Amino acid sequence: MLLEFWQNFTHNLFKPLLLFFYFGFLLALAKVPFEFPNAVYQGLTMYLLLAIGWHGGEELAGIDLSQIGGILGFVIVGFLLNFLIGMLAYVLLKYLTKMRDIDRATVAGYYGSDSAGTFATCMGVLATVGMAFDAYMPVMLAIMEIPGCLVALFLVARLRHRGLDASGNMPHESGYTVPAGSVPATAAAQAGDPAGGLAVGRNPERPDVVATSNGRLINRELVREVFLNPGICLLLGGIAIGFISGLQGSKVTGVDDPVFVTAFQGVLCLFLLEMGLTAARKLRDLKAAGRGFILFGLLAPNVFAALGMFVAHTYSQLTGVHFQLGTYVLFAVLCAAASYIAVPAIQRLAIPEASPSLPLAASLGLTFAYNVTIGIPLYIEFARLITAQ
């Protein structure tokens, strides 16, 4: 059994899709003067989101209405699980690193979300090995992207209540300065405020972002960014278009669709070439982060993927809902991946005090690179083991 596991793992490790990622990684390490045009990268990302949504929407059109209850329950489980994963990431970072609290909060938000690029890569690998997955998984991709944004906002709101200064430092961290016009956290506590200074709820440099006493951030623009960010809109739009098209039958859709089916693998190869370049360049930002942070970036996907598979298998056993083998792999990827699109946009808008490089160094330089090289082949074999298929 171990020999078969190793043979399957190594076979999946060198799929052409993943070789493009390795190629991009090596180009950057060799310092080859090659730059991927940003407009092309954005176009590839838009295409992949629409293509994933289109394909998922077509498949959704053929789902029996009797299955809706089980699917909806699994979607809710996925949302709650990614929120829990974000909080677990925050705790793990506390023990593994010496990062500032605000940086731990933003990194936790990245890991409480998911990655469309990792999801697309996993879909491509599953297609090459002929492994089926359930049609609603692109919907899971959209839903499970949101919890990480909420985790980051919730944790940072708590930090602001406890005295976060304009530079993102807490009272117990070096370089802390008391925000102008506010009561220091220690003084507030001595004055009888058990929360340590709830009056500190506004960032002096960002007066439009307000933290309320219940730990939430109130901001219309922020709410729009969380729930109506371009990535989610493109994905949901693709699902809707594919669903409506699928209802009209084969006269509109087809297995050999030249745009959203045939071209998918080629576009994904180019996308992975760019991601290999980016991942290698992000490794430079890890030098100052410490070994604990690097350990987290490599440990987290394994822990969260295993948790995802366990939860999916348990849900299937308790409810009787049958999952395709590829569904376990995709769900593990959704739990194991870290955002590099949605949450960075939220961070730029609402958490300007946090480091913009550390979270991306972990999510792209470590976790994305691990998932699309070792992780996906490993998750495929583990899914076969737990389901005995």
MARZAGU-646362 format. One record per residue (C-alpha): residue in three letters; y, z, x. Coordinates in steps of 0.5 Angstrom, whole numbers, plus 2048, in hexadecimal, padded with zeros to 3 digits. Example, Ala and Ser with C-alpha at 12.3 -4.5 7.8 and 13.67 -1.06 7.14 Angstrom:
BEGIN
Ala7F7810819
Ser7FE80E81B
***
This chain:
BEGIN
Met800800800
Leu805802806
Leu8037FB809
Glu8057F7803
Phe80B7FB802
Trp80D7F9809
Gln80C7F2808
Asn80F7F1802
Phe8157F5804
Thr8167F180B
His8157EB807
Asn81B7ED802
Leu81F7EF808
Phe8207E880A
Lys8227E4804
Pro8277DE805
Leu82C7E2801
Leu82B7E8806
Leu82B7E480C
Phe8327E180A
Phe8357E880A
Tyr8327E9811
Phe8357E3813
Gly83C7E5811
Phe83B7EC814
Leu8397E981B
Leu83F7E481B
Ala8447EA81A
Leu8407EE820
Ala8407E8824
Lys8487E8823
Val8477E1821
Pro84E7DE81F
Phe84C7DD817
Glu8507DF811
Phe84D7DE80A
Pro8537DC806
Asn8557E2801
Ala8567DD7FB
Val84F7DA7FC
Tyr84D7E17FC
Gln8507E37F6
Gly84E7DD7F3
Leu8467DE7F5
Thr8477E57F2
Met84A7E37EB
Tyr8447DE7EB
Leu83F7E37EC
Leu8427E87E7
Leu8427E27E2
Ala83B7DF7E3
Ile8387E67E3
Gly83B7E77DC
Trp83A7E07DA
His8327E17DB
Gly8327E87D9
Gly8357E67D2
Glu8307E07D1
Glu82B7E57D2
Leu82E7EA7CD
Ala82E7E57C8
Gly8267E57C7
Ile8267EC7C7
Asp8227EF7C1
Leu8277F47BD
Ser8217F97BD
Gln8227FA7C4
Ile82A7FC7C4
Gly8298037C3
Gly8258047C9
Ile82A7FF7CD
Leu8308037CB
Gly82D80A7CD
Phe82B8077D4
Val8328057D5
Ile83580C7D3
Val83080F7D8
Gly83280A7DD
Phe83A80C7DC
Leu8388137DC
Leu8348127E2
Asn83980F7E6
Phe83E8147E5
Leu8398197E7
Ile8388157ED
Gly83F8157EF
Met84081D7EE
Leu83981E7F3
Ala83D8197F8
Tyr84381E7F8
Val83E8247F9
Leu83A8207FF
Leu84081E802
Lys843825802
Tyr83D827806
Leu83C82180B
Thr84382080D
Lys84A82380E
Met84E81E80A
Arg854820806
Asp8538227FF
Ile85681C7FC
Asp852817801
Arg84C81A7FE
Ala84E8197F7
Thr8508127F8
Val8498117FC
Ala8458147F6
Gly8498107F1
Tyr84780A7F5
Tyr83F80C7F5
Gly84080E7EE
Ser8418077EC
Asp83D8007EE
Ser83E7FA7F2
Ala83D7F37EE
Gly83C7F07F5
Thr8367F47F6
Phe8347F37EF
Ala8347EB7F0
Thr8317EC7F6
Cys82B7EF7F3
Met82B7EA7ED
Gly82A7E57F3
Val8247E87F6
Leu8217EA7F0
Ala8217E37EE
Thr81E7E07F5
Val8187E57F4
Gly8177E37EC
Met8197EA7EA
Ala81B7EB7E3
Phe8207F07E0
Asp8237F27D9
Ala8297ED7D7
Tyr82E7F37D5
Met82E7F57DD
Pro8357F27DE
Val8387F67D8
Met8357FC7DC
Leu8397F97E2
Ala8407F97DE
Ile83F8007DB
Met83C8047E1
Glu8428017E5
Ile8478067E1
Pro84480D7E3
Gly84680D7EA
Cys84E80B7E8
Leu84D8117E3
Val84A8167E9
Ala8508147EE
Leu8558157E9
Phe85281C7E6
Leu85181F7ED
Val85881D7F0
Ala85B8207E9
Arg8588267EB
Leu85A8267F2
Arg8618257F0
His86182B7EC
Arg85F82F7F2
Gly86582D7F6
Leu8648267F9
Asp86A8247FD
Ala86D81D7FD
Ser86981B804
Gly86281D800
Asn861823804
Met85F82A800
Pro862831802
His85C832806
Glu85C82C80A
Ser86082B810
Gly86782780F
Tyr86882A808
Thr86F82A806
Val87182E7FF
Pro8738287FA
Ala87B8297F9
Gly87D82C7F2
Ser87682F7F1
Val8728367F2
Pro86E8367F8
Ala8668387F6
Thr86683E7FA
Ala86C8417F7
Ala86A83F7F0
Ala8648427F0
Gln8678497F2
Ala86C8487EC
Gly8668487E8
Asp8648417E7
Pro85C8417E8
Ala85C8397E9
Gly86083A7EF
Gly8678367ED
Leu8658327E7
Ala86D8307E7
Val86B82B7ED
Gly8698257E8
Arg86E8207EB
Asn86E81C7F1
Pro87581B7F4
Glu8748147F6
Arg8718127F0
Pro8748157EA
Asp8718107E5
Val86A8147E6
Val86A81A7E3
Ala86481F7E3
Thr8648247DD
Ser86182B7DC
Asn85A8287DA
Gly8598247E0
Arg85A81D7DE
Leu85F8187E0
Ile8648157DB
Asn86680E7DC
Arg8668087D8
Glu8658037DE
Leu8608077E1
Val85C8077DA
Arg85D8007DA
Glu85A7FF7E1
Val8548037E0
Phe8528007DA
Leu8557F97DA
Asn8557F77E2
Pro8537F07E3
Gly84C7F17E6
Ile84A7F47DF
Cys84E7EF7DB
Leu84B7E97DF
Leu8447EC7DE
Leu8447EE7D7
Gly8487E77D5
Gly8427E47D8
Ile83D7E87D4
Ala8417E67CE
Ile8417DF7CF
Gly83A7DF7D2
Phe8387E27CB
Ile83B7DE7C7
Ser8387D87CA
Gly8317DB7CA
Leu8327DB7C3
Gln8337D47C2
Gly82C7D37C6
Ser82A7CE7CB
Lys82F7C87C8
Val8347CC7CC
Thr8307D07D1
Gly82B7CE7D6
Val8277D17DC
Asp82A7CC7E0
Asp8317CD7DF
Pro8347CA7E5
Val83A7CF7E5
Phe8387D67E3
Val8307D57E5
Thr82F7D07EB
Ala8357D17EF
Phe8347D97EF
Gln8307D97F5
Gly8357D57F9
Val83B7D97F7
Leu8377DF7F8
Cys8367DD7FF
Leu83D7DC801
Phe83F7E27FE
Leu83A7E6802
Leu83C7E2808
Glu8437E5807
Met8417EC805
Gly83D7EC80C
Leu8437EB810
Thr8477F080C
Ala8427F580D
Ala8417F5814
Arg8497F5815
Lys8497FC811
Leu8447FF816
Arg84A80081A
Asp84D805815
Leu847809815
Lys84880B81D
Ala84D81181B
Ala84A813815
Gly844817818
Arg83D817818
Gly83C81A812
Phe84081580E
Ile83C810811
Leu83581480F
Phe838814808
Gly83980D807
Leu83280B809
Leu82F811806
Ala8328107FF
Pro82F80A7FD
Asn82880C7FE
Val82A8137FA
Phe82D8107F4
Ala82880A7F4
Ala82380E7F3
Leu8268137EE
Gly82880C7EA
Met82080A7EA
Phe81E8117E8
Val8238117E2
Ala82180A7E0
His81A80C7E0
Thr81A8127DD
Tyr81F80F7D7
Ser81980A7D6
Gln81480F7D6
Leu8188137D1
Thr81A80E7CC
Gly8158097CD
Val81A8037CF
His8167FE7D3
Phe81A7FC7DA
Gln8197F67DE
Leu8177F77E5
Gly81E7F47E7
Thr8227F97E3
Tyr8207FF7E7
Val8227FB7ED
Leu8297F97EA
Phe82A8007E7
Ala8288037EE
Val82D7FE7F1
Leu8338007EC
Cys8328087EE
Ala8318067F5
Ala8378027F6
Ala83E8047F7
Ser8448007F4
Tyr8497FC7F9
Ile84D7F87F3
Ala84E7FD7ED
Val84F8047F0
Pro8548017F6
Ala8587FE7F1
Ile8598057ED
Gln85A8097F4
Arg8608047F6
Leu8638057EF
Ala86180D7EE
Ile85F8107F4
Pro86480D7FA
Glu8638147FE
Ala85C8127FF
Ser85A80E805
Pro858807803
Ser854805809
Leu84F80B809
Pro84C809802
Leu84B802804
Ala84880380A
Ala843807807
Ser842803801
Leu8427FC805
Gly8407FE80C
Leu83A80280A
Thr838802803
Phe8397FB801
Ala8367F9808
Tyr8307FE807
Asn82F7FC800
Val82E7F4801
Thr82A7F5807
Ile8257FA807
Gly8277FD800
Ile8257F87FB
Pro81E7F67FE
Leu81D7FE7FF
Tyr81F7FF7F7
Ile81A7F97F5
Glu8147FC7F9
Phe8168037F6
Ala8178007EF
Arg8107FD7F0
Leu80D8047F2
Ile8108087EC
Thr80E8037E7
Ala8078017EA
Gln8097FA7E9
***
